[in-house]
Every structure is written in C-alpha cells, then in structure tokens.
C-alpha cells in the first residue's frame, strides 16, 4: 500500500528518460513527497550524474538484490531534499543481474519504508532491462520526441505494455520546438497524440537550460525561469491527480507576428 | 481557404511534418499487426488469385487496404469488383466502346451471351440486373 510505482520508459534511447525521472523526482520531493528514484539501466548508469550524486555511491541496485547491503545502505539521500533518494544502477554488471521479480520485491520493500513515490528510470530497448523496470509499475510514462523514430518506438512500447497488462501508459512529448512546429517542419503534440492514441501527461518544450542543468547536476526543475522546468513540475502535479492545463507553448509569438507572416508570405 | 487558415495560425500544411505523420501512420498500422507491406502485397495477390478462380476480377479497380480505428481493432477492407463486362462482346475493343456496344446489344437482343465468343458468366441474373441498370 502507499507508494505508487511510476516507471519512465521510451523504447528509443536519448529521448529524455533520465532527465524526466530526475526532474519528476525533484518536483515531487519539492511538494513534500517521499520519493525514491531507481536507476534500472544496469551497466549504463546515469541518473546519479544527472542528479549530482555520483560521488556518494557506495552500494547499488545489484548489491541490494544480491544481499551485499541492506536497502537503506544503497539509498543515497539528496543534499537538498532529505526525503528524496536514489538507488543507483550497478556499473559493472548487465541487465540479467536483476530479474523482474527482484524489482517487484524491491518496490515492496520501499513501500514498507514509507515512500509516496518510487520512480524507475528504465533503460532503452524492449528486452530484459525494460521488463525489469516495468514489472513493479503501477503507472508507466512513455517519453518520446516529436520525431518519427521516437514515435514509432513509443508505439512499440504501448503495444508491449498492453500485452503485459501495464498499458497503455501515459505520454510525455519531450523537446518540442514550437518554431519548427509552426513552420510545419516538426510534428506537433497533437500530431503525436493522434498517431499514438494514448493519454498525454506532459508536453515539454526544447529548452537550452536543460544541458547546463545536467552539466552541473542540478535538475532543471529547480531553475524557476526554465520553461522545461515548469513543464516537469506540471507533470508532477498531474501525477498527484491535479488538473493542470497544458502550458501555452506559443506564448512568445503574438498575433501581430502571425499577421505579418500572413502578409509577408511564407 | 484552409491554407489561409493555416497561415493565419502560423502553420505550413506542406512542411515535412505532414510527411512524417503520414509515414508514421502507415508504418504503425503494419507494425501493430506485424504484417510488413511486402507481405500484405503477397497476401493481396493470393486473395485475388483465389477469387479469380471463381469470378473474373476487375484487377485495375481492386482496393485492399488495412484499416485501424484504434490500436486494438484492425481490419482488412477489400473492394474487389467483378469484371462482368469486358469479355462479353469483343476482347479487342477498348472498354468504353465495349460498354456502349454491350448496352446496344442488350437492348437488341435478350440473349447477350450469344454476342460474345468469350465465356459468359454462368449466372444469368448478372446480365438481367446489369441491363436494368443501364436502361434506367
């Protein structure tokens, strides 16, 4: 009871799963929730660096599963949010070091620790690592970009989730560039939802403050001025059940700009 | 008009995003039922071969496509018109002439099968229905 397990996955790599996990973790912790993030990308761990916690790793996910440490010993407490924890992935093992049942057991142990949310950062792909990450999920968030390969892979994930009775999942459309959408050179959020036909929980604009944030290990949600940061905070509120309207990504372009475009041709 | 509205809204309907959407919609229909386009083509050919064993098919007008209302309900929609005209009069004439000639011959003669050297369809109701249609 209690904790809700949310898995963040995508199929395709590089679409922003880890960024999303880090930002949702921070946003939920800021709202006073007890959160543990699990990096399920064994062999390619990254959530630790994005969170700025890489120097504090002693034990990892595989150490817990194989009994080399107690659960609490592998939970790294965040500097700023005392109730935000990270369980890092093992770096020198592969996905087969953990089974889907191990992940279910781990989630149950974390429930007993009184967590409100358990966020699982899934590896890319549809193999063992994906199945591990999804096994304990109460809810699955599928991150995609407005780009053909990412959308196609997201559709595969929706199909697989349905086959495992975990579906259909909710969609996060990440890195949307409104100026390109306006020119007809990028799929719009509506195009992507038309194609995938699943519920959207977030639309995150492309934002140049995301990379500096990961450079310094401070998730962009903590940057009050960042539009992507705001989009992630909105997703966190929607996870909590709040009805938050989608932000107007077009707000920088006023009516007169459109009007001049109209008269000025393309 | 729609392009005017598109420009009003700042959209360009002819951009590459429209192509992306179209391509994705097609590829996902195939992905979802695990039937790649080449295999669909083979299946179409086999369906037509089976039907052609029994009825002549108007191959030019055949339309077999995959339809998907949502992720879990896919179906194959097939429109396979039978070819009941071309071979009845003279296979050398082109289609328009054949149809005119056939209509004429239907009016002249109540037994149109006699006008053709090609094998006529076995079911005479085809002919009577058709002649009613063309006269009305």
Interface residues (C-beta under 8 A of the other chain):
Chain A: X147 X148 X151 X152 X155 X156 X158 X159 X162 X168 X181 X182 X183 X184 X185 X186 X187 X188 X191 X194 X195 X197 X253 X258 X261 X262 X266
Chain B: X7 X8 X9 X10 X11 X12 X13 X14 X15 X16 X17 X18 X20 X21 X23 X24 X25 X27 X28 X31 X32 X70 X71 X72
